């Protein structure tokens, strides 16, 4: 089976958080992008990993190259 990975920007809270959780429930490994909500991102990472998939939280302001 091919491994699927998804990157969701602005994903530490709100709709991005919900999207991350839905992908994780479907077996995707996820990359959680956050700009200022480190604690929320790390909490989400733990929640995702409890579903049995891999997760990574990365701080990045995507509005700057």
Predicted model as a PDB file, atoms N, CA, C, CB and O in Angstrom, pLDDT in the B-factor column:
MODEL        1                                                                  
ATOM      1  N   UNK A   1       0.830  -1.181   0.000  1.00 66.00           N  
ATOM      2  CA  UNK A   1       0.000   0.000   0.000  1.00 66.00           C  
ATOM      3  C   UNK A   1       0.877   1.248   0.000  1.00 66.00           C  
ATOM      4  CB  UNK A   1      -0.946  -0.004   1.207  1.00 66.00           C  
ATOM      5  O   UNK A   1       1.850   1.339   0.748  1.00 66.00           O  
ATOM      6  N   UNK A   2       0.528   2.174  -0.823  1.00 79.00           N  
ATOM      7  CA  UNK A   2       1.253   3.430  -0.943  1.00 79.00           C  
ATOM      8  C   UNK A   2       0.942   4.328   0.251  1.00 79.00           C  
ATOM      9  CB  UNK A   2       0.896   4.141  -2.264  1.00 79.00           C  
ATOM     10  O   UNK A   2      -0.218   4.456   0.642  1.00 79.00           O  
ATOM     11  N   UNK A   3       1.969   4.951   0.835  1.00 85.00           N  
ATOM     12  CA  UNK A   3       1.781   5.835   1.982  1.00 85.00           C  
ATOM     13  C   UNK A   3       1.358   7.203   1.496  1.00 85.00           C  
ATOM     14  CB  UNK A   3       3.068   5.934   2.829  1.00 85.00           C  
ATOM     15  O   UNK A   3       1.932   7.742   0.550  1.00 85.00           O  
ATOM     16  N   UNK A   4       0.357   7.760   2.141  1.00 95.00           N  
ATOM     17  CA  UNK A   4      -0.166   9.064   1.757  1.00 95.00           C  
ATOM     18  C   UNK A   4       0.157  10.077   2.850  1.00 95.00           C  
ATOM     19  CB  UNK A   4      -1.695   8.996   1.502  1.00 95.00           C  
ATOM     20  O   UNK A   4      -0.014   9.810   4.039  1.00 95.00           O  
ATOM     21  N   UNK A   5       0.629  11.251   2.416  1.00 96.00           N  
ATOM     22  CA  UNK A   5       0.983  12.327   3.338  1.00 96.00           C  
ATOM     23  C   UNK A   5       0.306  13.601   2.847  1.00 96.00           C  
ATOM     24  CB  UNK A   5       2.542  12.512   3.442  1.00 96.00           C  
ATOM     25  O   UNK A   5       0.264  13.876   1.648  1.00 96.00           O  
ATOM     26  N   UNK A   6      -0.224  14.375   3.797  1.00 96.00           N  
ATOM     27  CA  UNK A   6      -0.864  15.628   3.440  1.00 96.00           C  
ATOM     28  C   UNK A   6      -0.292  16.749   4.304  1.00 96.00           C  
ATOM     29  CB  UNK A   6      -2.400  15.530   3.606  1.00 96.00           C  
ATOM     30  O   UNK A   6      -0.023  16.559   5.490  1.00 96.00           O  
ATOM     31  N   UNK A   7      -0.110  17.915   3.694  1.00 94.00           N  
ATOM     32  CA  UNK A   7       0.312  19.126   4.388  1.00 94.00           C  
ATOM     33  C   UNK A   7      -0.894  20.055   4.438  1.00 94.00           C  
ATOM     34  CB  UNK A   7       1.544  19.813   3.675  1.00 94.00           C  
ATOM     35  O   UNK A   7      -1.471  20.385   3.402  1.00 94.00           O  
ATOM     36  N   UNK A   8      -1.274  20.474   5.638  1.00 94.00           N  
ATOM     37  CA  UNK A   8      -2.399  21.394   5.798  1.00 94.00           C  
ATOM     38  C   UNK A   8      -1.850  22.668   6.423  1.00 94.00           C  
ATOM     39  CB  UNK A   8      -3.553  20.766   6.680  1.00 94.00           C  
ATOM     40  O   UNK A   8      -1.317  22.642   7.532  1.00 94.00           O  
ATOM     41  N   UNK A   9      -1.982  23.786   5.706  1.00 90.00           N  
ATOM     42  CA  UNK A   9      -1.489  25.058   6.227  1.00 90.00           C  
ATOM     43  C   UNK A   9      -2.515  25.656   7.181  1.00 90.00           C  
ATOM     44  CB  UNK A   9      -1.180  26.042   5.076  1.00 90.00           C  
ATOM     45  O   UNK A   9      -3.720  25.451   7.032  1.00 90.00           O  
ATOM     46  N   UNK A  10      -2.014  26.397   8.160  1.00 86.00           N  
ATOM     47  CA  UNK A  10      -2.895  27.010   9.154  1.00 86.00           C  
ATOM     48  C   UNK A  10      -3.720  25.977   9.888  1.00 86.00           C  
ATOM     49  CB  UNK A  10      -3.809  28.018   8.497  1.00 86.00           C  
ATOM     50  O   UNK A  10      -4.916  26.166  10.107  1.00 86.00           O  
ATOM     51  N   UNK A  11      -3.080  24.883  10.267  1.00 86.00           N  
ATOM     52  CA  UNK A  11      -3.853  23.722  10.716  1.00 86.00           C  
ATOM     53  C   UNK A  11      -3.861  23.479  12.218  1.00 86.00           C  
ATOM     54  CB  UNK A  11      -3.336  22.519  10.054  1.00 86.00           C  
ATOM     55  O   UNK A  11      -4.325  22.428  12.660  1.00 86.00           O  
ATOM     56  N   UNK A  12      -3.366  24.411  13.008  1.00 85.00           N  
ATOM     57  CA  UNK A  12      -3.340  24.164  14.450  1.00 85.00           C  
ATOM     58  C   UNK A  12      -4.683  24.439  15.123  1.00 85.00           C  
ATOM     59  CB  UNK A  12      -2.272  25.014  15.096  1.00 85.00           C  
ATOM     60  O   UNK A  12      -4.895  24.054  16.272  1.00 85.00           O  
ATOM     61  N   UNK A  13      -5.590  25.105  14.405  1.00 86.00           N  
ATOM     62  CA  UNK A  13      -6.898  25.415  14.995  1.00 86.00           C  
ATOM     63  C   UNK A  13      -7.940  25.609  13.897  1.00 86.00           C  
ATOM     64  CB  UNK A  13      -6.813  26.680  15.883  1.00 86.00           C  
ATOM     65  O   UNK A  13      -7.614  25.632  12.710  1.00 86.00           O  
ATOM     66  N   UNK A  14      -9.182  25.748  14.307  1.00 92.00           N  
ATOM     67  CA  UNK A  14     -10.264  26.026  13.365  1.00 92.00           C  
ATOM     68  C   UNK A  14     -10.479  24.934  12.339  1.00 92.00           C  
ATOM     69  CB  UNK A  14      -9.998  27.303  12.661  1.00 92.00           C  
ATOM     70  O   UNK A  14     -10.330  23.746  12.625  1.00 92.00           O  
ATOM     71  N   UNK A  15     -10.832  25.362  11.141  1.00 95.00           N  
ATOM     72  CA  UNK A  15     -11.151  24.409  10.073  1.00 95.00           C  
ATOM     73  C   UNK A  15      -9.926  23.594   9.667  1.00 95.00           C  
ATOM     74  CB  UNK A  15     -11.712  25.145   8.854  1.00 95.00           C  
ATOM     75  O   UNK A  15     -10.057  22.429   9.291  1.00 95.00           O  
ATOM     76  N   UNK A  16      -8.730  24.198   9.740  1.00 93.00           N  
ATOM     77  CA  UNK A  16      -7.515  23.456   9.419  1.00 93.00           C  
ATOM     78  C   UNK A  16      -7.317  22.266  10.340  1.00 93.00           C  
ATOM     79  CB  UNK A  16      -6.312  24.368   9.496  1.00 93.00           C  
ATOM     80  O   UNK A  16      -6.899  21.194   9.901  1.00 93.00           O  
ATOM     81  N   UNK A  17      -7.617  22.455  11.617  1.00 95.00           N  
ATOM     82  CA  UNK A  17      -7.518  21.367  12.604  1.00 95.00           C  
ATOM     83  C   UNK A  17      -8.473  20.232  12.244  1.00 95.00           C  
ATOM     84  CB  UNK A  17      -7.827  21.891  14.029  1.00 95.00           C  
ATOM     85  O   UNK A  17      -8.105  19.058  12.293  1.00 95.00           O  
ATOM     86  N   UNK A  18      -9.689  20.594  11.886  1.00 96.00           N  
ATOM     87  CA  UNK A  18     -10.694  19.586  11.514  1.00 96.00           C  
ATOM     88  C   UNK A  18     -10.236  18.817  10.276  1.00 96.00           C  
ATOM     89  CB  UNK A  18     -12.073  20.253  11.254  1.00 96.00           C  
ATOM     90  O   UNK A  18     -10.400  17.599  10.202  1.00 96.00           O  
ATOM     91  N   UNK A  19      -9.665  19.525   9.311  1.00 96.00           N  
ATOM     92  CA  UNK A  19      -9.177  18.873   8.092  1.00 96.00           C  
ATOM     93  C   UNK A  19      -8.057  17.887   8.420  1.00 96.00           C  
ATOM     94  CB  UNK A  19      -8.679  19.927   7.077  1.00 96.00           C  
ATOM     95  O   UNK A  19      -8.035  16.770   7.902  1.00 96.00           O  
ATOM     96  N   UNK A  20      -7.126  18.304   9.285  1.00 97.00           N  
ATOM     97  CA  UNK A  20      -6.035  17.407   9.698  1.00 97.00           C  
ATOM     98  C   UNK A  20      -6.602  16.134  10.310  1.00 97.00           C  
ATOM     99  CB  UNK A  20      -5.095  18.112  10.709  1.00 97.00           C  
ATOM    100  O   UNK A  20      -6.185  15.033   9.951  1.00 97.00           O  
ATOM    101  N   UNK A  21      -7.544  16.277  11.224  1.00 97.00           N  
ATOM    102  CA  UNK A  21      -8.119  15.110  11.895  1.00 97.00           C  
ATOM    103  C   UNK A  21      -8.846  14.192  10.918  1.00 97.00           C  
ATOM    104  CB  UNK A  21      -9.074  15.554  12.992  1.00 97.00           C  
ATOM    105  O   UNK A  21      -8.765  12.971  11.049  1.00 97.00           O  
ATOM    106  N   UNK A  22      -9.542  14.746   9.960  1.00 97.00           N  
ATOM    107  CA  UNK A  22     -10.246  13.914   8.969  1.00 97.00           C  
ATOM    108  C   UNK A  22      -9.264  13.124   8.112  1.00 97.00           C  
ATOM    109  CB  UNK A  22     -11.135  14.788   8.070  1.00 97.00           C  
ATOM    110  O   UNK A  22      -9.481  11.941   7.853  1.00 97.00           O  
ATOM    111  N   UNK A  23      -8.188  13.767   7.670  1.00 97.00           N  
ATOM    112  CA  UNK A  23      -7.174  13.043   6.900  1.00 97.00           C  
ATOM    113  C   UNK A  23      -6.541  11.946   7.750  1.00 97.00           C  
ATOM    114  CB  UNK A  23      -6.090  14.010   6.384  1.00 97.00           C  
ATOM    115  O   UNK A  23      -6.338  10.828   7.275  1.00 97.00           O  
ATOM    116  N   UNK A  24      -6.230  12.265   9.005  1.00 97.00           N  
ATOM    117  CA  UNK A  24      -5.613  11.271   9.897  1.00 97.00           C  
ATOM    118  C   UNK A  24      -6.534  10.074  10.089  1.00 97.00           C  
ATOM    119  CB  UNK A  24      -5.277  11.903  11.264  1.00 97.00           C  
ATOM    120  O   UNK A  24      -6.067   8.935  10.095  1.00 97.00           O  
ATOM    121  N   UNK A  25      -7.821  10.308  10.245  1.00 97.00           N  
ATOM    122  CA  UNK A  25      -8.788   9.216  10.418  1.00 97.00           C  
ATOM    123  C   UNK A  25      -8.842   8.316   9.189  1.00 97.00           C  
ATOM    124  CB  UNK A  25     -10.181   9.780  10.707  1.00 97.00           C  
ATOM    125  O   UNK A  25      -9.197   7.141   9.285  1.00 97.00           O  
ATOM    126  N   UNK A  26      -8.483   8.880   8.020  1.00 96.00           N  
ATOM    127  CA  UNK A  26      -8.491   8.100   6.782  1.00 96.00           C  
ATOM    128  C   UNK A  26      -7.127   7.457   6.510  1.00 96.00           C  
ATOM    129  CB  UNK A  26      -8.894   8.990   5.603  1.00 96.00           C  
ATOM    130  O   UNK A  26      -6.918   6.863   5.452  1.00 96.00           O  
ATOM    131  N   UNK A  27      -6.186   7.579   7.482  1.00 95.00           N  
ATOM    132  CA  UNK A  27      -4.908   6.902   7.365  1.00 95.00           C  
ATOM    133  C   UNK A  27      -3.763   7.723   6.799  1.00 95.00           C  
ATOM    134  CB  UNK A  27      -5.079   5.731   6.542  1.00 95.00           C  
ATOM    135  O   UNK A  27      -2.668   7.197   6.604  1.00 95.00           O  
ATOM    136  N   UNK A  28      -3.994   8.991   6.535  1.00 97.00           N  
ATOM    137  CA  UNK A  28      -2.927   9.837   6.021  1.00 97.00           C  
ATOM    138  C   UNK A  28      -1.980  10.240   7.152  1.00 97.00           C  
ATOM    139  CB  UNK A  28      -3.511  11.087   5.334  1.00 97.00           C  
ATOM    140  O   UNK A  28      -2.423  10.513   8.268  1.00 97.00           O  
ATOM    141  N   UNK A  29      -0.676  10.278   6.863  1.00 97.00           N  
ATOM    142  CA  UNK A  29       0.260  10.965   7.736  1.00 97.00           C  
ATOM    143  C   UNK A  29       0.056  12.448   7.464  1.00 97.00           C  
ATOM    144  CB  UNK A  29       1.765  10.508   7.490  1.00 97.00           C  
ATOM    145  O   UNK A  29      -0.268  12.832   6.340  1.00 97.00           O  
ATOM    146  N   UNK A  30       0.243  13.287   8.481  1.00 97.00           N  
ATOM    147  CA  UNK A  30      -0.056  14.706   8.300  1.00 97.00           C  
ATOM    148  C   UNK A  30       1.105  15.599   8.738  1.00 97.00           C  
ATOM    149  CB  UNK A  30      -1.310  15.076   9.076  1.00 97.00           C  
ATOM    150  O   UNK A  30       1.843  15.285   9.671  1.00 97.00           O  
ATOM    151  N   UNK A  31       1.238  16.717   8.033  1.00 97.00           N  
ATOM    152  CA  UNK A  31       2.150  17.780   8.417  1.00 97.00           C  
ATOM    153  C   UNK A  31       1.276  18.945   8.855  1.00 97.00           C  
ATOM    154  CB  UNK A  31       3.131  18.181   7.238  1.00 97.00           C  
ATOM    155  O   UNK A  31       0.488  19.478   8.073  1.00 97.00           O  
ATOM    156  N   UNK A  32       1.427  19.329  10.108  1.00 96.00           N  
ATOM    157  CA  UNK A  32       0.640  20.402  10.704  1.00 96.00           C  
ATOM    158  C   UNK A  32       1.463  21.681  10.617  1.00 96.00           C  
ATOM    159  CB  UNK A  32       0.246  20.075  12.189  1.00 96.00           C  
ATOM    160  O   UNK A  32       2.516  21.793  11.245  1.00 96.00           O  
ATOM    161  N   UNK A  33       0.984  22.637   9.844  1.00 94.00           N  
ATOM    162  CA  UNK A  33       1.662  23.926   9.702  1.00 94.00           C  
ATOM    163  C   UNK A  33       1.014  24.930  10.652  1.00 94.00           C  
ATOM    164  CB  UNK A  33       1.600  24.436   8.224  1.00 94.00           C  
ATOM    165  O   UNK A  33      -0.210  25.050  10.711  1.00 94.00           O  
ATOM    166  N   UNK A  34       1.858  25.650  11.395  1.00 93.00           N  
ATOM    167  CA  UNK A  34       1.346  26.709  12.267  1.00 93.00           C  
ATOM    168  C   UNK A  34       2.279  27.903  12.187  1.00 93.00           C  
ATOM    169  CB  UNK A  34       1.207  26.215  13.738  1.00 93.00           C  
ATOM    170  O   UNK A  34       3.440  27.768  11.802  1.00 93.00           O  
ATOM    171  N   UNK A  35       1.769  29.071  12.550  1.00 92.00           N  
ATOM    172  CA  UNK A  35       2.594  30.269  12.571  1.00 92.00           C  
ATOM    173  C   UNK A  35       2.850  30.740  13.996  1.00 92.00           C  
ATOM    174  CB  UNK A  35       1.936  31.377  11.763  1.00 92.00           C  
ATOM    175  O   UNK A  35       3.970  31.123  14.334  1.00 92.00           O  
ATOM    176  N   UNK A  36       1.807  30.715  14.840  1.00 89.00           N  
ATOM    177  CA  UNK A  36       1.992  31.246  16.191  1.00 89.00           C  
ATOM    178  C   UNK A  36       1.400  30.371  17.291  1.00 89.00           C  
ATOM    179  CB  UNK A  36       1.388  32.606  16.274  1.00 89.00           C  
ATOM    180  O   UNK A  36       1.585  30.667  18.471  1.00 89.00           O  
ATOM    181  N   UNK A  37       0.707  29.324  16.939  1.00 90.00           N  
ATOM    182  CA  UNK A  37       0.008  28.500  17.934  1.00 90.00           C  
ATOM    183  C   UNK A  37       0.745  27.187  18.189  1.00 90.00           C  
ATOM    184  CB  UNK A  37      -1.427  28.210  17.474  1.00 90.00           C  
ATOM    185  O   UNK A  37       0.214  26.108  17.929  1.00 90.00           O  
ATOM    186  N   UNK A  38       1.970  27.290  18.698  1.00 94.00           N  
ATOM    187  CA  UNK A  38       2.791  26.103  18.895  1.00 94.00           C  
ATOM    188  C   UNK A  38       2.134  25.080  19.815  1.00 94.00           C  
ATOM    189  CB  UNK A  38       4.132  26.499  19.454  1.00 94.00           C  
ATOM    190  O   UNK A  38       2.111  23.890  19.504  1.00 94.00           O  
ATOM    191  N   UNK A  39       1.602  25.535  20.941  1.00 95.00           N  
ATOM    192  CA  UNK A  39       0.986  24.616  21.901  1.00 95.00           C  
ATOM    193  C   UNK A  39      -0.187  23.863  21.277  1.00 95.00           C  
ATOM    194  CB  UNK A  39       0.514  25.382  23.143  1.00 95.00           C  
ATOM    195  O   UNK A  39      -0.339  22.658  21.478  1.00 95.00           O  
ATOM    196  N   UNK A  40      -1.015  24.583  20.519  1.00 95.00           N  
ATOM    197  CA  UNK A  40      -2.155  23.934  19.853  1.00 95.00           C  
ATOM    198  C   UNK A  40      -1.680  22.939  18.806  1.00 95.00           C  
ATOM    199  CB  UNK A  40      -3.070  24.984  19.199  1.00 95.00           C  
ATOM    200  O   UNK A  40      -2.252  21.858  18.663  1.00 95.00           O  
ATOM    201  N   UNK A  41      -0.629  23.306  18.071  1.00 95.00           N  
ATOM    202  CA  UNK A  41      -0.097  22.411  17.042  1.00 95.00           C  
ATOM    203  C   UNK A  41       0.459  21.132  17.660  1.00 95.00           C  
ATOM    204  CB  UNK A  41       0.994  23.120  16.231  1.00 95.00           C  
ATOM    205  O   UNK A  41       0.227  20.039  17.142  1.00 95.00           O  
ATOM    206  N   UNK A  42       1.187  21.264  18.757  1.00 96.00           N  
ATOM    207  CA  UNK A  42       1.757  20.082  19.402  1.00 96.00           C  
ATOM    208  C   UNK A  42       0.677  19.200  20.025  1.00 96.00           C  
ATOM    209  CB  UNK A  42       2.761  20.500  20.468  1.00 96.00           C  
ATOM    210  O   UNK A  42       0.797  17.975  20.032  1.00 96.00           O  
ATOM    211  N   UNK A  43      -0.360  19.819  20.538  1.00 96.00           N  
ATOM    212  CA  UNK A  43      -1.490  19.057  21.074  1.00 96.00           C  
ATOM    213  C   UNK A  43      -2.194  18.285  19.962  1.00 96.00           C  
ATOM    214  CB  UNK A  43      -2.488  19.995  21.784  1.00 96.00           C  
ATOM    215  O   UNK A  43      -2.551  17.119  20.134  1.00 96.00           O  
ATOM    216  N   UNK A  44      -2.387  18.940  18.827  1.00 97.00           N  
ATOM    217  CA  UNK A  44      -3.004  18.278  17.681  1.00 97.00           C  
ATOM    218  C   UNK A  44      -2.123  17.138  17.188  1.00 97.00           C  
ATOM    219  CB  UNK A  44      -3.261  19.284  16.547  1.00 97.00           C  
ATOM    220  O   UNK A  44      -2.631  16.078  16.822  1.00 97.00           O  
ATOM    221  N   UNK A  45      -0.813  17.344  17.174  1.00 97.00           N  
ATOM    222  CA  UNK A  45       0.127  16.291  16.764  1.00 97.00           C  
ATOM    223  C   UNK A  45      -0.062  15.046  17.625  1.00 97.00           C  
ATOM    224  CB  UNK A  45       1.589  16.793  16.863  1.00 97.00           C  
ATOM    225  O   UNK A  45      -0.118  13.931  17.105  1.00 97.00           O  
ATOM    226  N   UNK A  46      -0.159  15.232  18.929  1.00 97.00           N  
ATOM    227  CA  UNK A  46      -0.371  14.095  19.830  1.00 97.00           C  
ATOM    228  C   UNK A  46      -1.706  13.404  19.551  1.00 97.00           C  
ATOM    229  CB  UNK A  46      -0.317  14.558  21.293  1.00 97.00           C  
ATOM    230  O   UNK A  46      -1.792  12.176  19.565  1.00 97.00           O  
ATOM    231  N   UNK A  47      -2.740  14.196  19.299  1.00 97.00           N  
ATOM    232  CA  UNK A  47      -4.056  13.622  19.007  1.00 97.00           C  
ATOM    233  C   UNK A  47      -4.019  12.801  17.729  1.00 97.00           C  
ATOM    234  CB  UNK A  47      -5.113  14.726  18.891  1.00 97.00           C  
ATOM    235  O   UNK A  47      -4.586  11.710  17.668  1.00 97.00           O  
ATOM    236  N   UNK A  48      -3.354  13.322  16.712  1.00 97.00           N  
ATOM    237  CA  UNK A  48      -3.231  12.616  15.438  1.00 97.00           C  
ATOM    238  C   UNK A  48      -2.460  11.307  15.619  1.00 97.00           C  
ATOM    239  CB  UNK A  48      -2.532  13.509  14.392  1.00 97.00           C  
ATOM    240  O   UNK A  48      -2.869  10.263  15.110  1.00 97.00           O  
ATOM    241  N   UNK A  49      -1.358  11.371  16.338  1.00 98.00           N  
ATOM    242  CA  UNK A  49      -0.542  10.167  16.547  1.00 98.00           C  
ATOM    243  C   UNK A  49      -1.304   9.103  17.336  1.00 98.00           C  
ATOM    244  CB  UNK A  49       0.758  10.525  17.279  1.00 98.00           C  
ATOM    245  O   UNK A  49      -1.044   7.910  17.177  1.00 98.00           O  
ATOM    246  N   UNK A  50      -2.233   9.523  18.177  1.00 97.00           N  
ATOM    247  CA  UNK A  50      -3.042   8.546  18.914  1.00 97.00           C  
ATOM    248  C   UNK A  50      -3.978   7.778  17.987  1.00 97.00           C  
ATOM    249  CB  UNK A  50      -3.853   9.244  20.004  1.00 97.00           C  
ATOM    250  O   UNK A  50      -4.522   6.742  18.370  1.00 97.00           O  
ATOM    251  N   UNK A  51      -4.165   8.281  16.776  1.00 96.00           N  
ATOM    252  CA  UNK A  51      -4.989   7.601  15.772  1.00 96.00           C  
ATOM    253  C   UNK A  51      -4.175   6.581  14.972  1.00 96.00           C  
ATOM    254  CB  UNK A  51      -5.619   8.626  14.821  1.00 96.00           C  
ATOM    255  O   UNK A  51      -4.716   5.883  14.115  1.00 96.00           O  
ATOM    256  N   UNK A  52      -2.871   6.501  15.259  1.00 96.00           N  
ATOM    257  CA  UNK A  52      -2.035   5.492  14.612  1.00 96.00           C  
ATOM    258  C   UNK A  52      -1.336   5.937  13.348  1.00 96.00           C  
ATOM    259  CB  UNK A  52      -2.849   4.327  14.300  1.00 96.00           C  
ATOM    260  O   UNK A  52      -0.826   5.102  12.602  1.00 96.00           O  
ATOM    261  N   UNK A  53      -1.298   7.238  13.088  1.00 97.00           N  
ATOM    262  CA  UNK A  53      -0.574   7.744  11.924  1.00 97.00           C  
ATOM    263  C   UNK A  53       0.531   8.678  12.395  1.00 97.00           C  
ATOM    264  CB  UNK A  53      -1.533   8.475  10.939  1.00 97.00           C  
ATOM    265  O   UNK A  53       0.560   9.092  13.554  1.00 97.00           O  
ATOM    266  N   UNK A  54       1.431   9.002  11.485  1.00 97.00           N  
ATOM    267  CA  UNK A  54       2.541   9.892  11.815  1.00 97.00           C  
ATOM    268  C   UNK A  54       2.102  11.343  11.650  1.00 97.00           C  
ATOM    269  CB  UNK A  54       3.773   9.591  10.927  1.00 97.00           C  
ATOM    270  O   UNK A  54       1.241  11.662  10.831  1.00 97.00           O  
ATOM    271  N   UNK A  55       2.717  12.210  12.449  1.00 97.00           N  
ATOM    272  CA  UNK A  55       2.420  13.635  12.359  1.00 97.00           C  
ATOM    273  C   UNK A  55       3.694  14.430  12.615  1.00 97.00           C  
ATOM    274  CB  UNK A  55       1.310  14.037  13.365  1.00 97.00           C  
ATOM    275  O   UNK A  55       4.584  14.003  13.351  1.00 97.00           O  
ATOM    276  N   UNK A  56       3.752  15.589  11.991  1.00 97.00           N  
ATOM    277  CA  UNK A  56       4.863  16.501  12.167  1.00 97.00           C  
ATOM    278  C   UNK A  56       4.271  17.904  12.273  1.00 97.00           C  
ATOM    279  CB  UNK A  56       5.900  16.390  10.986  1.00 97.00           C  
ATOM    280  O   UNK A  56       3.390  18.260  11.491  1.00 97.00           O  
ATOM    281  N   UNK A  57       4.740  18.702  13.225  1.00 96.00           N  
ATOM    282  CA  UNK A  57       4.291  20.091  13.357  1.00 96.00           C  
ATOM    283  C   UNK A  57       5.451  21.004  12.973  1.00 96.00           C  
ATOM    284  CB  UNK A  57       3.792  20.398  14.818  1.00 96.00           C  
ATOM    285  O   UNK A  57       6.553  20.881  13.506  1.00 96.00           O  
ATOM    286  N   UNK A  58       5.189  21.921  12.041  1.00 96.00           N  
ATOM    287  CA  UNK A  58       6.230  22.811  11.538  1.00 96.00           C  
ATOM    288  C   UNK A  58       5.749  24.251  11.595  1.00 96.00           C  
ATOM    289  CB  UNK A  58       6.630  22.432  10.100  1.00 96.00           C  
ATOM    290  O   UNK A  58       4.674  24.582  11.096  1.00 96.00           O  
ATOM    291  N   UNK A  59       6.571  25.109  12.217  1.00 95.00           N  
ATOM    292  CA  UNK A  59       6.279  26.545  12.261  1.00 95.00           C  
ATOM    293  C   UNK A  59       6.736  27.169  10.950  1.00 95.00           C  
ATOM    294  CB  UNK A  59       6.979  27.235  13.482  1.00 95.00           C  
ATOM    295  O   UNK A  59       7.894  27.036  10.554  1.00 95.00           O  
ATOM    296  N   UNK A  60       5.809  27.853  10.283  1.00 92.00           N  
ATOM    297  CA  UNK A  60       6.144  28.485   9.016  1.00 92.00           C  
ATOM    298  C   UNK A  60       5.084  29.527   8.680  1.00 92.00           C  
ATOM    299  CB  UNK A  60       6.260  27.432   7.884  1.00 92.00           C  
ATOM    300  O   UNK A  60       3.888  29.238   8.703  1.00 92.00           O  
ATOM    301  N   UNK A  61       5.527  30.729   8.372  1.00 88.00           N  
ATOM    302  CA  UNK A  61       4.620  31.772   7.918  1.00 88.00           C  
ATOM    303  C   UNK A  61       4.583  31.695   6.391  1.00 88.00           C  
ATOM    304  CB  UNK A  61       5.073  33.202   8.422  1.00 88.00           C  
ATOM    305  O   UNK A  61       5.508  32.156   5.722  1.00 88.00           O  
ATOM    306  N   UNK A  62       3.537  31.124   5.853  1.00 85.00           N  
ATOM    307  CA  UNK A  62       3.474  30.891   4.403  1.00 85.00           C  
ATOM    308  C   UNK A  62       3.211  32.170   3.604  1.00 85.00           C  
ATOM    309  CB  UNK A  62       2.391  29.874   4.095  1.00 85.00           C  
ATOM    310  O   UNK A  62       3.217  32.139   2.373  1.00 85.00           O  
ATOM    311  N   UNK A  63       2.979  33.295   4.292  1.00 86.00           N  
ATOM    312  CA  UNK A  63       2.775  34.530   3.563  1.00 86.00           C  
ATOM    313  C   UNK A  63       4.103  35.158   3.130  1.00 86.00           C  
ATOM    314  CB  UNK A  63       1.986  35.508   4.415  1.00 86.00           C  
ATOM    315  O   UNK A  63       4.109  36.132   2.377  1.00 86.00           O  
ATOM    316  N   UNK A  64       5.234  34.605   3.603  1.00 81.00           N  
ATOM    317  CA  UNK A  64       6.573  35.052   3.210  1.00 81.00           C  
ATOM    318  C   UNK A  64       7.335  33.903   2.568  1.00 81.00           C  
ATOM    319  CB  UNK A  64       7.350  35.601   4.430  1.00 81.00           C  
ATOM    320  O   UNK A  64       7.323  32.777   3.066  1.00 81.00           O  
ATOM    321  N   UNK A  65       7.995  34.201   1.462  1.00 76.00           N  
ATOM    322  CA  UNK A  65       8.751  33.145   0.761  1.00 76.00           C  
ATOM    323  C   UNK A  65       9.902  32.660   1.539  1.00 76.00           C  
ATOM    324  CB  UNK A  65       9.234  33.621  -0.553  1.00 76.00           C  
ATOM    325  O   UNK A  65      10.628  31.777   1.082  1.00 76.00           O  
TER     326      UNK A  65                                                      
ENDMDL                                                                          
END                                                                             
